[in-house]
């Protein structure tokens, strides 16, 4: 604001000199208006600079802590356990989140919420990053930035062992269940099939177990967990219909400093095999339970 005061003082002095030297009232008025405009422009510049500085400094909402948003209903990536890696939260993503924070000398915290709320929470600053088995899509890239992908997956169909569903085309006249906001829902929408969406994967699978639907479309790694937990179910793949997809960590658009921190940690763990090892560890553990 010191710069603004100096500009105002100089303009005011010029106006006084013009008046003293015989300048007319209109000239003085014009000069005063110019002073006001200069003051306003300078104030706006200061305010914008302050806002930019504040935004660039806000890498995370809490100093020394990266708050990750997740939806802990997606084993083996995130789920609630009696003794998780971050409080009660466990899984591949939670282990990755913890290591990202530790690699940067920070602490990881978790906010558990519905999957559909994650990007909104990211944009309004409730969380710093979202890690939830989230697939990179063109639509999501319009509102957030994504890290280097850390996992490749595909969609599959969970059906009963005696089901006649062999390809995605066979779902046309079947009752389909999906999880709201998951990629499986998007895939079924793209196929043009009617479906019922649930908040949790367990709810969708129980519909199948109880004979209230014919098929559940969901991510492959999570499907393995549900099939191992429920007798009489099997997985049906259709690689021609369901293309592979990449999971990545989302951050608020423009938060390049946090994104760089995350990318550096993810790329190092991809290179040394840490993420691959976590995938094997948690897939084996969840399927054995």
C-alpha positions in Angstrom: 0.0 0.0 0.0 3.0 2.3 0.3 3.2 2.5 -3.5 -0.4 3.6 -3.6 0.2 6.4 -1.1 3.2 7.8 -3.1 1.2 7.8 -6.4 -1.7 9.6 -4.7 0.6 12.2 -3.2 2.3 13.0 -6.5 -1.0 13.3 -8.3 -2.4 15.5 -5.6 0.7 17.7 -5.7 0.4 18.1 -9.4 -3.3 19.1 -9.0 -2.4 21.8 -6.4 0.3 23.2 -8.7 -2.1 23.5 -11.6 -4.6 25.3 -9.5 -2.0 27.7 -8.1 -0.7 28.5 -11.6 -4.2 29.6 -12.8 -5.6 26.1 -13.9 -9.4 26.1 -14.1 -11.8 24.1 -12.0 -12.4 21.6 -14.8 -8.7 20.8 -15.0 -8.6 20.3 -11.2 -11.6 18.0 -11.4 -10.1 16.0 -14.2 -6.9 15.6 -12.2 -8.8 14.5 -9.1 -10.6 11.9 -11.1 -7.3 10.7 -12.5 -6.0 10.4 -8.9 -9.0 8.4 -7.9 -8.5 6.0 -10.9 -4.8 5.7 -10.1 -5.5 4.9 -6.5 -8.2 2.3 -7.5 -5.9 0.6 -10.0 -3.0 0.5 -7.6 -5.3 -0.9 -4.8 -6.6 -3.5 -7.2 -3.1 -4.5 -8.2 -2.1 -4.9 -4.5 -5.2 -6.9 -3.8 -4.6 -9.2 -6.8 -1.0 -9.7 -5.9 -2.0 -10.5 -2.3 -4.5 -13.0 -3.5 -2.0 -14.6 -5.9 0.6 -14.8 -3.1 -1.9 -16.4 -0.7 -3.1 -19.0 -3.3 0.5 -19.9 -4.2 1.4 -20.3 -0.5 -1.7 -22.5 0.1 -0.1 -25.8 -1.1 -2.2 -27.6 1.6 -5.0 -26.4 3.8 -3.0 -27.2 6.9 0.7 -26.7 7.1 2.7 -29.9 7.3 -0.4 -32.1 6.5 -1.7 -33.4 3.2 -5.4 -34.1 3.6 -6.5 -36.8 1.2 -10.1 -37.4 0.4 -11.2 -40.9 -0.3 -14.2 -43.2 -0.4 -13.3 -46.1 1.9 -15.7 -48.6 0.2 -13.3 -49.8 -2.5 -11.1 -52.7 -1.4 -8.3 -53.4 -1.9 -7.6 -49.7 -2.6 -9.3 -48.1 0.4 -11.4 -49.6 3.2 -12.0 -49.3 6.9 -9.9 -51.6 9.2 -9.4 -52.1 12.9 -5.7 -51.0 12.4 -5.2 -49.1 9.2 -2.1 -47.4 7.8 -3.7 -43.9 8.3 -6.0 -44.1 11.4 -8.7 -46.7 10.6 -8.1 -46.4 6.8 -6.2 -49.1 5.0 -5.5 -50.3 1.4 -3.3 -49.7 -1.6 -4.2 -46.0 -1.9 -3.9 -45.3 1.8 -0.4 -46.8 1.9 0.6 -44.7 -1.2 -0.9 -41.6 0.4 1.0 -42.1 3.6 4.3 -42.6 1.8 3.8 -39.5 -0.4 3.3 -37.4 2.8 6.3 -39.0 4.5 8.5 -38.5 1.4 7.8 -34.8 1.7 8.3 -34.5 5.4 4.6 -34.2 6.0 1.8 -36.1 7.7 -1.2 -37.7 5.8 -4.7 -37.2 7.0 -7.9 -38.8 5.5 -11.4 -37.4 4.9 -13.8 -40.2 4.1 -16.8 -39.2 1.9 -19.0 -40.3 -0.9 -17.2 -40.7 -4.2 -19.3 -38.1 -6.0 -18.3 -35.5 -3.4 -14.6 -35.8 -3.8 -14.0 -33.4 -6.7 -16.3 -30.8 -5.1 -14.4 -31.1 -1.8 -11.2 -30.7 -3.7 -12.4 -27.5 -5.5 -13.7 -25.9 -2.3 -10.5 -26.6 -0.3 -12.0 -29.2 2.1 -9.2 -31.6 1.0 -5.8 -31.2 -0.7 -5.9 -34.3 -2.9 -8.3 -37.1 -3.8 -7.0 -40.7 -3.9 -9.8 -43.2 -4.4 -9.1 -45.5 -7.3 -10.1 -42.6 -9.4 -9.9 -43.0 -13.2 -8.5 -40.2 -15.3 -11.2 -39.0 -17.7 -11.5 -36.0 -20.1 -14.5 -34.8 -18.1 -12.6 -34.8 -14.8 -9.6 -33.2 -16.3 -11.8 -30.1 -17.0 -12.1 -29.5 -13.2 -9.0 -30.9 -11.6 -5.3 -31.8 -12.4 -4.2 -35.5 -12.2 -0.9 -36.9 -11.1 1.2 -39.5 -13.0 -1.1 -42.6 -13.1 -0.1 -45.3 -10.6 -2.4 -48.2 -11.5 -4.0 -49.7 -14.6 -7.4 -51.4 -14.2 -10.4 -52.4 -16.2 -14.1 -52.9 -15.7 -15.6 -56.5 -15.3 -18.9 -58.1 -14.6 -19.7 -60.0 -11.4 -22.4 -62.6 -12.0 -23.7 -65.7 -10.4 -21.8 -68.9 -11.3 -24.8 -70.2 -13.4 -25.3 -66.9 -15.2 -25.5 -67.0 -19.0 -23.8 -63.6 -19.3 -20.6 -64.0 -21.3 -20.1 -60.6 -22.8 -21.3 -57.0 -22.1 -23.9 -57.4 -24.9 -25.6 -60.1 -22.9 -26.5 -57.5 -20.2 -29.0 -55.8 -22.6 -32.1 -57.5 -21.1 -30.7 -58.0 -17.6 -31.0 -56.0 -14.4 -27.7 -54.2 -13.8 -26.2 -52.8 -10.6 -23.4 -50.3 -10.4 -21.8 -48.0 -7.8 -22.7 -44.3 -8.1 -19.9 -42.2 -9.6 -17.7 -45.2 -10.4 -16.4 -45.9 -13.9 -18.7 -48.9 -14.1 -21.7 -46.5 -14.1 -20.1 -44.5 -16.9 -19.5 -47.6 -18.9 -23.1 -48.9 -18.5 -24.4 -45.4 -19.4 -22.3 -45.5 -22.6 -23.8 -48.8 -23.5 -27.2 -47.3 -23.1 -28.5 -49.9 -20.7 -30.8 -49.1 -17.7 -29.3 -49.8 -14.3 -29.6 -49.2 -10.6 -26.9 -47.3 -8.8 -25.8 -47.8 -5.1 -23.7 -45.7 -2.8 -21.5 -48.7 -1.9 -20.0 -51.7 -3.7 -21.1 -54.0 -1.0 -24.8 -52.9 -1.4 -24.6 -53.6 -5.2 -23.1 -57.0 -4.7 -25.6 -57.9 -2.0 -28.4 -57.2 -4.6 -26.7 -59.8 -6.8 -26.2 -62.3 -3.9 -29.9 -62.0 -2.9 -31.1 -62.5 -6.5 -32.4 -58.9 -6.9 -30.1 -58.2 -9.9 -28.3 -60.1 -12.6 -24.9 -58.4 -12.8 -22.7 -55.9 -11.1 -20.2 -53.8 -13.2 -17.2 -52.7 -11.2 -13.4 -52.4 -11.3 -11.4 -55.6 -11.6 -9.4 -55.6 -8.4 -12.4 -54.8 -6.3 -14.4 -57.5 -8.1 -11.9 -60.1 -7.0 -12.5 -59.1 -3.4 -16.2 -59.3 -3.6 -16.1 -62.7 -5.4 -13.8 -64.2 -2.8 -16.1 -62.9 0.0 -19.3 -64.4 -1.5 -19.7 -67.9 -2.6 -21.5 -68.6 -5.9 -20.2 -65.6 -7.8 -17.7 -65.3 -10.7 -16.1 -62.6 -12.8 -16.8 -62.2 -16.5 -14.4 -60.1 -18.6 -15.0 -58.4 -21.9 -11.8 -56.6 -23.0 -13.4 -55.5 -26.3 -16.1 -53.6 -24.5 -14.3 -52.4 -21.4 -11.0 -50.7 -22.2 -8.2 -50.4 -19.6 -8.2 -47.3 -17.4 -5.7 -45.5 -15.3 -6.0 -44.5 -11.7 -4.3 -41.2 -10.5 -4.4 -38.7 -7.7 -6.4 -35.5 -8.2 -5.5 -32.1 -7.0 -7.1 -28.7 -7.3 -6.4 -27.1 -10.7 -3.3 -24.9 -10.6 -1.9 -26.4 -7.4 1.3 -27.3 -9.3 3.5 -27.3 -6.2 1.5 -30.1 -4.5 1.1 -31.9 -7.8 4.9 -31.9 -8.3 5.4 -33.2 -4.8 3.0 -36.0 -5.5 4.4 -36.9 -8.9 7.9 -37.1 -7.6 6.9 -39.6 -4.9 4.6 -41.6 -7.2 7.2 -41.9 -10.0 9.9 -43.0 -7.5 7.6 -45.7 -6.1 6.7 -46.9 -9.6 10.3 -47.1 -10.5 11.5 -49.1 -7.4 8.5 -51.4 -7.4 6.9 -50.2 -4.2 3.4 -49.7 -5.7 3.6 -53.0 -7.5 4.4 -54.7 -4.2 1.5 -52.9 -2.5 -0.8 -54.2 -5.2 0.2 -57.8 -4.6 0.2 -57.4 -0.8 -3.3 -56.0 -0.5 -4.9 -58.1 -3.3 -3.6 -61.3 -1.6 -4.6 -60.1 1.9 -8.2 -59.1 0.9 -8.8 -62.2 -1.1 -7.6 -64.4 1.7 -9.8 -62.9 4.4 
